[in-house]
Each structure stands twice: as C-alpha cells, then as structure tokens.
Amino acid sequence: MADNGKLTITLDKRTAQRLADRAREEGVSPERYAAEAVAEIVAERDPEPWPPLSVSDEELRASVERQRRDIEAGAAKLYPHEEVMAEAHAILKARAAKP
C-alpha cells in the first residue's frame, strides 16, 4: 500500500454489487462506503483498552436498577435500536475523521 493510504482491491461481482447497493442506501460512493467499512473493522480490532469506569460497581448496579424500575413504571423514554445505532455510527465516523 502506498503512503497516501490508497489501496486497490478486486471484488467478485456479487460483492461489488452488494457494496454498490449498500453505498447507495447510505447516500455515499462505493469507495467511501468501503473505506468506512474497513475503518470500522480495523477499529473493532484495536487493542486499545476501554477506559476505566468512573463509578464503583455498587453505583453502576444501583443505576441499572433505577433505570429498570423507571422502564417498568413507564417513566423512562425509550429509543428505537436503529436510532441509537445510527447515532453511535455518527459518533464513530466523527471520531475517525479527526486527525
């Protein structure tokens, strides 16, 4: 691979078509979609450890229990999984774009 980060790969027809379809659904070029997919895969395998929690195990358990009670009582606002994941992906993309 060149120092400029460019990489040339050959995909089979089925994979290339699926890539183009998914890129179109996301509203980006196939090249950008592929670059973001590779960046996500590489980031997932990053050996960097998670930062330590800033709360104790007891505080975390108490918070989870409070949230569970709020959900059961109908006092919590719940968000669709798709919405949460879309926001998480946006955060990851923004982080990846920073030098």
Long-range contacts (C-beta under 8 A, 24 or more apart in sequence): 36-93, 36-96, 39-96, 40-92, 43-92, 43-96
